[in-house]
Amino acid sequence: MSSSLPQYLYKYSRPNEDRLLSGIKNETVWAENPNDFNDPFDCAPFIEKN
């Protein structure tokens, strides 16, 4: 198993027109509140440092 982390992380979701246009205009990224995730492990990442 490789111990290197990926260079990029992608999150795909259904587009919300208001957030999408606002994000493009303001060069920002919107993120959901972790309490609203449907998978409890999504908000508890584990990164091992060597």
C-alpha distance matrix in Angstrom:
0.0 3.8 6.5 9.2 11.4 13.2 16.7 18.5 18.8 21.3 23.4 25.6 28.8 32.3 34.5 37.2 39.9 41.2 37.8 36.8 40.1 40.2 36.6 37.6 40.9 39.7 36.2 34.6 31.8 32.6 30.2 30.9 31.6 28.6 31.3 31.8 28.3 28.2 24.7 24.9 21.2 21.5 23.3 21.1 17.9 15.6 14.2 12.8 14.5 13.9
3.8 0.0 3.8 5.6 8.4 10.3 13.4 15.8 16.6 19.4 22.0 24.5 27.8 31.4 33.2 35.9 38.4 39.6 36.1 35.0 38.1 38.0 34.4 35.2 38.4 37.1 33.6 32.1 29.6 30.7 28.6 29.8 30.6 27.9 30.9 31.5 28.1 28.4 25.2 25.3 21.5 21.3 22.8 20.8 17.2 15.0 12.9 11.7 12.6 12.1
6.5 3.8 0.0 3.8 6.6 9.7 12.6 15.1 15.9 19.1 21.6 24.5 27.7 31.4 33.1 35.4 37.9 38.7 35.1 34.3 37.3 36.9 33.3 34.3 37.3 35.6 32.2 30.6 28.2 29.3 27.1 28.3 28.9 26.2 29.2 30.2 27.0 27.7 24.5 24.1 20.3 20.1 21.0 18.7 15.1 12.6 9.8 8.3 8.9 8.5
9.2 5.6 3.8 0.0 3.8 6.6 9.0 11.9 13.3 16.7 19.5 22.5 25.9 29.6 30.9 33.3 35.5 36.3 32.7 31.6 34.5 34.1 30.4 31.2 34.2 32.6 29.1 27.7 25.5 27.0 25.2 26.9 27.8 25.5 28.8 29.6 26.5 27.6 24.6 24.5 20.8 19.9 20.7 18.9 15.1 13.3 10.2 9.7 9.7 9.9
11.4 8.4 6.6 3.8 0.0 3.8 6.5 8.7 9.7 13.2 16.0 19.2 22.4 26.1 27.3 29.6 31.9 32.6 29.0 28.0 30.9 30.5 26.8 27.7 30.7 29.1 25.6 24.1 21.8 23.3 21.4 23.2 24.2 22.1 25.5 26.2 23.2 24.5 21.8 21.8 18.3 16.9 17.6 16.3 12.5 11.4 8.6 9.5 10.0 11.5
13.2 10.3 9.7 6.6 3.8 0.0 3.8 5.5 7.1 10.3 13.5 16.4 19.9 23.5 24.6 27.1 29.2 30.1 26.6 25.3 28.1 28.1 24.4 25.0 28.1 26.9 23.3 22.1 19.8 21.5 20.0 22.0 23.6 21.8 25.4 25.5 22.6 23.8 21.5 22.1 18.8 16.8 17.9 17.4 13.8 13.6 11.4 13.0 13.6 15.3
16.7 13.4 12.6 9.0 6.5 3.8 0.0 3.8 7.1 10.2 13.8 16.7 20.2 23.6 24.0 26.4 28.1 28.9 25.4 23.8 26.3 26.2 22.4 22.7 25.7 24.4 20.7 19.9 18.2 20.4 19.6 22.1 23.9 22.7 26.4 26.6 23.9 25.6 23.7 24.3 21.3 18.8 19.5 19.4 15.9 16.1 13.7 15.3 15.3 16.9
18.5 15.8 15.1 11.9 8.7 5.5 3.8 0.0 3.8 6.6 10.1 13.0 16.4 19.8 20.2 22.6 24.3 25.2 21.8 20.2 22.9 22.9 19.1 19.5 22.7 21.7 18.1 17.1 15.0 17.1 16.4 18.9 21.1 20.2 23.9 23.7 21.1 22.8 21.3 22.3 19.6 16.7 17.6 18.2 15.1 16.2 14.5 16.9 17.4 19.6
18.8 16.6 15.9 13.3 9.7 7.1 7.1 3.8 0.0 3.8 6.8 10.1 13.4 16.9 17.8 20.1 22.2 23.1 19.6 18.4 21.5 21.4 17.9 18.8 22.1 21.0 17.7 16.1 13.3 14.7 13.4 15.6 17.8 16.7 20.4 20.0 17.3 19.1 17.6 18.7 16.3 13.2 14.3 15.3 12.5 14.3 13.4 16.4 17.6 20.3
21.3 19.4 19.1 16.7 13.2 10.3 10.2 6.6 3.8 0.0 3.8 6.5 9.9 13.4 14.3 16.9 19.0 20.3 17.1 15.6 18.8 19.3 15.9 16.8 20.3 19.7 16.7 15.1 12.0 13.1 12.2 14.2 16.9 16.3 19.8 18.7 16.1 17.7 16.9 18.6 16.7 13.3 14.9 16.6 14.4 16.8 16.6 19.7 21.2 23.9
23.4 22.0 21.6 19.5 16.0 13.5 13.8 10.1 6.8 3.8 0.0 3.8 6.6 10.2 11.5 13.9 16.6 17.8 14.7 13.7 17.3 17.7 14.7 16.2 19.6 19.1 16.6 14.4 10.9 10.9 9.6 11.0 14.0 13.6 16.9 15.3 12.9 14.5 14.2 16.3 15.1 11.4 13.1 15.5 14.2 17.2 17.7 21.2 23.0 26.0
25.6 24.5 24.5 22.5 19.2 16.4 16.7 13.0 10.1 6.5 3.8 0.0 3.8 7.1 8.9 11.9 14.5 16.5 13.9 12.6 16.2 17.3 14.8 16.0 19.5 19.7 17.6 15.7 12.3 12.0 11.3 12.0 15.4 15.4 18.2 15.9 13.6 14.6 15.0 17.7 17.0 13.6 15.6 18.3 17.3 20.4 21.2 24.6 26.6 29.5
28.8 27.8 27.7 25.9 22.4 19.9 20.2 16.4 13.4 9.9 6.6 3.8 0.0 3.8 6.2 8.9 12.0 14.0 11.8 11.1 14.8 16.0 14.2 15.7 19.0 19.3 17.8 15.7 12.4 11.1 10.5 10.4 13.9 14.5 16.7 13.9 12.2 13.1 14.5 17.4 17.5 14.1 16.0 19.2 18.9 22.3 23.5 27.0 29.2 32.3
32.3 31.4 31.4 29.6 26.1 23.5 23.6 19.8 16.9 13.4 10.2 7.1 3.8 0.0 3.8 6.6 9.6 12.1 10.9 10.2 13.7 15.3 14.4 15.7 18.7 19.6 18.7 16.9 14.0 12.4 12.5 12.1 15.6 16.8 18.4 15.2 14.2 14.8 16.9 19.9 20.5 17.3 19.1 22.4 22.4 25.9 27.2 30.8 33.0 36.1
34.5 33.2 33.1 30.9 27.3 24.6 24.0 20.2 17.8 14.3 11.5 8.9 6.2 3.8 0.0 3.8 6.1 8.9 7.9 6.7 9.9 11.9 11.3 12.4 15.2 16.5 15.9 14.5 12.3 11.1 12.3 12.7 16.4 18.2 20.0 17.0 16.5 17.7 19.8 22.5 23.1 19.6 20.9 24.4 24.3 27.7 28.8 32.4 34.2 37.3
37.2 35.9 35.4 33.3 29.6 27.1 26.4 22.6 20.1 16.9 13.9 11.9 8.9 6.6 3.8 0.0 3.8 5.6 5.5 5.9 8.5 10.0 10.4 12.1 14.2 15.3 15.6 13.9 12.1 10.2 11.9 12.0 15.4 17.9 19.3 16.3 16.7 18.3 20.8 23.1 24.2 20.8 21.5 25.1 25.5 29.1 30.3 34.0 35.8 39.1
39.9 38.4 37.9 35.5 31.9 29.2 28.1 24.3 22.2 19.0 16.6 14.5 12.0 9.6 6.1 3.8 0.0 3.8 5.6 5.0 6.0 8.4 9.7 10.6 12.1 14.0 14.8 14.0 13.1 12.0 14.5 15.2 18.5 21.2 22.7 19.8 20.4 22.1 24.6 26.8 27.8 24.3 24.8 28.5 28.7 32.2 33.1 36.8 38.3 41.5
41.2 39.6 38.7 36.3 32.6 30.1 28.9 25.2 23.1 20.3 17.8 16.5 14.0 12.1 8.9 5.6 3.8 0.0 3.8 5.5 5.5 6.1 8.4 10.1 10.6 12.0 13.5 12.5 12.2 10.7 13.6 14.4 17.2 20.4 21.8 19.3 20.4 22.6 25.1 26.9 28.0 24.6 24.6 28.2 28.7 32.2 33.2 36.9 38.2 41.6
37.8 36.1 35.1 32.7 29.0 26.6 25.4 21.8 19.6 17.1 14.7 13.9 11.8 10.9 7.9 5.5 5.6 3.8 0.0 3.8 5.6 5.1 5.8 8.5 9.8 10.2 11.1 9.3 8.5 7.0 10.0 11.3 14.4 17.5 19.3 17.1 17.9 20.4 22.6 24.2 25.0 21.4 21.3 24.9 25.1 28.6 29.5 33.1 34.4 37.8
36.8 35.0 34.3 31.6 28.0 25.3 23.8 20.2 18.4 15.6 13.7 12.6 11.1 10.2 6.7 5.9 5.0 5.5 3.8 0.0 3.8 5.5 5.2 6.3 8.6 10.0 10.1 9.3 8.6 8.5 11.6 13.4 16.9 19.5 21.7 19.4 19.6 21.8 23.7 25.6 26.0 22.3 22.6 26.0 25.7 29.1 29.6 33.2 34.4 37.5
40.1 38.1 37.3 34.5 30.9 28.1 26.3 22.9 21.5 18.8 17.3 16.2 14.8 13.7 9.9 8.5 6.0 5.5 5.6 3.8 0.0 3.8 5.4 5.2 6.1 8.5 9.6 10.0 10.7 11.1 14.6 16.6 19.8 22.7 24.7 22.5 23.1 25.4 27.4 29.1 29.6 25.9 25.9 29.3 29.1 32.4 32.7 36.2 37.1 40.3
40.2 38.0 36.9 34.1 30.5 28.1 26.2 22.9 21.4 19.3 17.7 17.3 16.0 15.3 11.9 10.0 8.4 6.1 5.1 5.5 3.8 0.0 3.8 5.5 5.1 5.9 7.9 7.7 9.0 9.3 13.0 15.2 18.0 21.1 23.2 21.5 22.3 25.1 27.0 28.3 28.8 25.2 24.7 28.0 28.0 31.2 31.6 35.1 35.9 39.1
36.6 34.4 33.3 30.4 26.8 24.4 22.4 19.1 17.9 15.9 14.7 14.8 14.2 14.4 11.3 10.4 9.7 8.4 5.8 5.2 5.4 3.8 0.0 3.8 5.5 5.2 5.3 4.6 5.7 7.2 10.9 13.8 16.8 19.5 22.0 20.5 20.9 23.7 25.2 26.4 26.5 22.8 22.3 25.4 25.0 28.2 28.2 31.7 32.4 35.6
37.6 35.2 34.3 31.2 27.7 25.0 22.7 19.5 18.8 16.8 16.2 16.0 15.7 15.7 12.4 12.1 10.6 10.1 8.5 6.3 5.2 5.5 3.8 0.0 3.8 5.6 5.1 6.9 8.5 10.7 14.2 17.2 20.3 22.8 25.5 23.9 23.9 26.6 27.9 29.4 29.2 25.4 25.3 28.3 27.5 30.4 30.2 33.5 34.0 37.0
40.9 38.4 37.3 34.2 30.7 28.1 25.7 22.7 22.1 20.3 19.6 19.5 19.0 18.7 15.2 14.2 12.1 10.6 9.8 8.6 6.1 5.1 5.5 3.8 0.0 3.8 5.8 8.0 10.7 12.5 16.3 19.1 21.9 24.8 27.2 25.8 26.3 29.1 30.6 31.9 31.9 28.2 27.6 30.7 30.1 33.1 32.8 36.1 36.4 39.4
39.7 37.1 35.6 32.6 29.1 26.9 24.4 21.7 21.0 19.7 19.1 19.7 19.3 19.6 16.5 15.3 14.0 12.0 10.2 10.0 8.5 5.9 5.2 5.6 3.8 0.0 3.8 5.4 8.9 10.9 14.6 17.7 20.0 22.9 25.4 24.4 25.1 28.2 29.5 30.3 30.3 26.6 25.7 28.5 28.0 30.9 30.6 33.9 34.0 37.1
36.2 33.6 32.2 29.1 25.6 23.3 20.7 18.1 17.7 16.7 16.6 17.6 17.8 18.7 15.9 15.6 14.8 13.5 11.1 10.1 9.6 7.9 5.3 5.1 5.8 3.8 0.0 3.8 7.1 10.2 13.5 17.0 19.6 21.9 24.9 24.0 24.1 27.2 28.0 28.9 28.4 24.7 23.9 26.6 25.6 28.3 27.7 30.9 31.0 33.9
34.6 32.1 30.6 27.7 24.1 22.1 19.9 17.1 16.1 15.1 14.4 15.7 15.7 16.9 14.5 13.9 14.0 12.5 9.3 9.3 10.0 7.7 4.6 6.9 8.0 5.4 3.8 0.0 3.8 6.7 9.9 13.4 15.8 18.2 21.1 20.4 20.6 23.8 24.7 25.4 25.1 21.4 20.5 23.2 22.6 25.5 25.2 28.6 28.9 32.1
31.8 29.6 28.2 25.5 21.8 19.8 18.2 15.0 13.3 12.0 10.9 12.3 12.4 14.0 12.3 12.1 13.1 12.2 8.5 8.6 10.7 9.0 5.7 8.5 10.7 8.9 7.1 3.8 0.0 3.8 6.6 10.2 12.9 15.0 18.1 17.2 17.1 20.2 21.0 21.8 21.6 17.8 17.1 20.0 19.5 22.5 22.6 26.1 26.9 30.1
32.6 30.7 29.3 27.0 23.3 21.5 20.4 17.1 14.7 13.1 10.9 12.0 11.1 12.4 11.1 10.2 12.0 10.7 7.0 8.5 11.1 9.3 7.2 10.7 12.5 10.9 10.2 6.7 3.8 0.0 3.8 6.9 9.7 12.3 15.0 13.8 14.2 17.4 18.6 19.5 19.8 16.2 15.4 18.7 18.8 22.2 22.9 26.6 27.8 31.2
30.2 28.6 27.1 25.2 21.4 20.0 19.6 16.4 13.4 12.2 9.6 11.3 10.5 12.5 12.3 11.9 14.5 13.6 10.0 11.6 14.6 13.0 10.9 14.2 16.3 14.6 13.5 9.9 6.6 3.8 0.0 3.8 6.6 8.6 11.6 10.7 10.8 14.2 15.1 15.8 16.1 12.6 11.7 15.1 15.5 19.0 20.1 23.9 25.4 28.9
30.9 29.8 28.3 26.9 23.2 22.0 22.1 18.9 15.6 14.2 11.0 12.0 10.4 12.1 12.7 12.0 15.2 14.4 11.3 13.4 16.6 15.2 13.8 17.2 19.1 17.7 17.0 13.4 10.2 6.9 3.8 0.0 3.8 6.2 8.4 7.0 7.6 11.1 12.6 13.3 14.4 11.2 10.5 14.2 15.4 19.2 20.9 24.7 26.6 30.2
31.6 30.6 28.9 27.8 24.2 23.6 23.9 21.1 17.8 16.9 14.0 15.4 13.9 15.6 16.4 15.4 18.5 17.2 14.4 16.9 19.8 18.0 16.8 20.3 21.9 20.0 19.6 15.8 12.9 9.7 6.6 3.8 0.0 3.8 5.4 5.5 7.2 10.9 12.2 11.9 13.5 11.0 9.3 12.8 14.8 18.5 20.6 24.2 26.2 29.9
28.6 27.9 26.2 25.5 22.1 21.8 22.7 20.2 16.7 16.3 13.6 15.4 14.5 16.8 18.2 17.9 21.2 20.4 17.5 19.5 22.7 21.1 19.5 22.8 24.8 22.9 21.9 18.2 15.0 12.3 8.6 6.2 3.8 0.0 3.8 5.3 5.3 8.9 9.2 8.3 9.8 7.7 5.7 9.2 11.6 15.2 17.7 21.3 23.6 27.3
31.3 30.9 29.2 28.8 25.5 25.4 26.4 23.9 20.4 19.8 16.9 18.2 16.7 18.4 20.0 19.3 22.7 21.8 19.3 21.7 24.7 23.2 22.0 25.5 27.2 25.4 24.9 21.1 18.1 15.0 11.6 8.4 5.4 3.8 0.0 3.8 5.7 8.5 9.6 8.2 10.9 9.9 8.2 11.2 14.3 17.7 20.5 23.9 26.4 30.0
31.8 31.5 30.2 29.6 26.2 25.5 26.6 23.7 20.0 18.7 15.3 15.9 13.9 15.2 17.0 16.3 19.8 19.3 17.1 19.4 22.5 21.5 20.5 23.9 25.8 24.4 24.0 20.4 17.2 13.8 10.7 7.0 5.5 5.3 3.8 0.0 3.8 6.5 8.9 9.2 11.9 10.4 9.9 13.3 15.9 19.5 22.3 25.8 28.4 32.0
28.3 28.1 27.0 26.5 23.2 22.6 23.9 21.1 17.3 16.1 12.9 13.6 12.2 14.2 16.5 16.7 20.4 20.4 17.9 19.6 23.1 22.3 20.9 23.9 26.3 25.1 24.1 20.6 17.1 14.2 10.8 7.6 7.2 5.3 5.7 3.8 0.0 3.8 5.5 6.7 8.9 7.1 7.8 11.1 13.3 16.9 19.7 23.2 26.0 29.5
28.2 28.4 27.7 27.6 24.5 23.8 25.6 22.8 19.1 17.7 14.5 14.6 13.1 14.8 17.7 18.3 22.1 22.6 20.4 21.8 25.4 25.1 23.7 26.6 29.1 28.2 27.2 23.8 20.2 17.4 14.2 11.1 10.9 8.9 8.5 6.5 3.8 0.0 3.8 6.5 9.0 8.2 10.1 12.7 14.8 18.1 21.1 24.4 27.5 30.8
24.7 25.2 24.5 24.6 21.8 21.5 23.7 21.3 17.6 16.9 14.2 15.0 14.5 16.9 19.8 20.8 24.6 25.1 22.6 23.7 27.4 27.0 25.2 27.9 30.6 29.5 28.0 24.7 21.0 18.6 15.1 12.6 12.2 9.2 9.6 8.9 5.5 3.8 0.0 3.8 5.5 5.6 8.1 9.9 11.8 14.8 18.0 21.0 24.3 27.5
24.9 25.3 24.1 24.5 21.8 22.1 24.3 22.3 18.7 18.6 16.3 17.7 17.4 19.9 22.5 23.1 26.8 26.9 24.2 25.6 29.1 28.3 26.4 29.4 31.9 30.3 28.9 25.4 21.8 19.5 15.8 13.3 11.9 8.3 8.2 9.2 6.7 6.5 3.8 0.0 3.8 5.5 6.4 7.5 10.3 13.1 16.6 19.5 22.7 26.0
21.2 21.5 20.3 20.8 18.3 18.8 21.3 19.6 16.3 16.7 15.1 17.0 17.5 20.5 23.1 24.2 27.8 28.0 25.0 26.0 29.6 28.8 26.5 29.2 31.9 30.3 28.4 25.1 21.6 19.8 16.1 14.4 13.5 9.8 10.9 11.9 8.9 9.0 5.5 3.8 0.0 3.8 5.5 5.2 7.1 9.6 13.1 16.0 19.3 22.5
21.5 21.3 20.1 19.9 16.9 16.8 18.8 16.7 13.2 13.3 11.4 13.6 14.1 17.3 19.6 20.8 24.3 24.6 21.4 22.3 25.9 25.2 22.8 25.4 28.2 26.6 24.7 21.4 17.8 16.2 12.6 11.2 11.0 7.7 9.9 10.4 7.1 8.2 5.6 5.5 3.8 0.0 3.8 5.7 6.7 10.1 13.0 16.3 19.3 22.7
23.3 22.8 21.0 20.7 17.6 17.9 19.5 17.6 14.3 14.9 13.1 15.6 16.0 19.1 20.9 21.5 24.8 24.6 21.3 22.6 25.9 24.7 22.3 25.3 27.6 25.7 23.9 20.5 17.1 15.4 11.7 10.5 9.3 5.7 8.2 9.9 7.8 10.1 8.1 6.4 5.5 3.8 0.0 3.8 6.1 9.7 12.5 15.9 18.5 22.1
21.1 20.8 18.7 18.9 16.3 17.4 19.4 18.2 15.3 16.6 15.5 18.3 19.2 22.4 24.4 25.1 28.5 28.2 24.9 26.0 29.3 28.0 25.4 28.3 30.7 28.5 26.6 23.2 20.0 18.7 15.1 14.2 12.8 9.2 11.2 13.3 11.1 12.7 9.9 7.5 5.2 5.7 3.8 0.0 3.8 6.5 9.8 12.9 15.7 19.2
17.9 17.2 15.1 15.1 12.5 13.8 15.9 15.1 12.5 14.4 14.2 17.3 18.9 22.4 24.3 25.5 28.7 28.7 25.1 25.7 29.1 28.0 25.0 27.5 30.1 28.0 25.6 22.6 19.5 18.8 15.5 15.4 14.8 11.6 14.3 15.9 13.3 14.8 11.8 10.3 7.1 6.7 6.1 3.8 0.0 3.8 6.5 9.9 12.8 16.3
15.6 15.0 12.6 13.3 11.4 13.6 16.1 16.2 14.3 16.8 17.2 20.4 22.3 25.9 27.7 29.1 32.2 32.2 28.6 29.1 32.4 31.2 28.2 30.4 33.1 30.9 28.3 25.5 22.5 22.2 19.0 19.2 18.5 15.2 17.7 19.5 16.9 18.1 14.8 13.1 9.6 10.1 9.7 6.5 3.8 0.0 3.8 6.5 9.7 13.0
14.2 12.9 9.8 10.2 8.6 11.4 13.7 14.5 13.4 16.6 17.7 21.2 23.5 27.2 28.8 30.3 33.1 33.2 29.5 29.6 32.7 31.6 28.2 30.2 32.8 30.6 27.7 25.2 22.6 22.9 20.1 20.9 20.6 17.7 20.5 22.3 19.7 21.1 18.0 16.6 13.1 13.0 12.5 9.8 6.5 3.8 0.0 3.8 6.4 9.8
12.8 11.7 8.3 9.7 9.5 13.0 15.3 16.9 16.4 19.7 21.2 24.6 27.0 30.8 32.4 34.0 36.8 36.9 33.1 33.2 36.2 35.1 31.7 33.5 36.1 33.9 30.9 28.6 26.1 26.6 23.9 24.7 24.2 21.3 23.9 25.8 23.2 24.4 21.0 19.5 16.0 16.3 15.9 12.9 9.9 6.5 3.8 0.0 3.8 6.5
14.5 12.6 8.9 9.7 10.0 13.6 15.3 17.4 17.6 21.2 23.0 26.6 29.2 33.0 34.2 35.8 38.3 38.2 34.4 34.4 37.1 35.9 32.4 34.0 36.4 34.0 31.0 28.9 26.9 27.8 25.4 26.6 26.2 23.6 26.4 28.4 26.0 27.5 24.3 22.7 19.3 19.3 18.5 15.7 12.8 9.7 6.4 3.8 0.0 3.8
13.9 12.1 8.5 9.9 11.5 15.3 16.9 19.6 20.3 23.9 26.0 29.5 32.3 36.1 37.3 39.1 41.5 41.6 37.8 37.5 40.3 39.1 35.6 37.0 39.4 37.1 33.9 32.1 30.1 31.2 28.9 30.2 29.9 27.3 30.0 32.0 29.5 30.8 27.5 26.0 22.5 22.7 22.1 19.2 16.3 13.0 9.8 6.5 3.8 0.0
